[in-house]
Amino acid sequence: QVQLVESGGGLVQPGGSLRLSCAASGFTFSMYAMSWYRQAPGKERELVAQINSAGASTNYADSVKGRFTVSRDNAKKSVYLQMNSLKPEDTAVYYCRATYYLNDYWGQGTQVTVSS
């Protein structure tokens, strides 16, 4: 059974940091590209960051460049999103996604709220 389980979300003040984790099971994690997406209330889901299967290549949305860092540990079958200098506009549900050719899996999401 394929599972992607996000954790690490919560309430943080502007300027603060959070580290999201996504634990994978049920598929060969090391073969999959991993991505983080987010969806704010009333808005479409958007890509935040991507990392290739080996962890050698990353890509970020312009809105998070320089503040967020995506990484992965294939031995632990996990992908991470380090979020620094958080802003209120980063408030959203954050999802991880695994893709390999036609295989496409999503997690259930974790809420991140940035507010004073």
Disulfide bonds with the S-S distance in Angstrom:
Cys22-Cys96 1.95
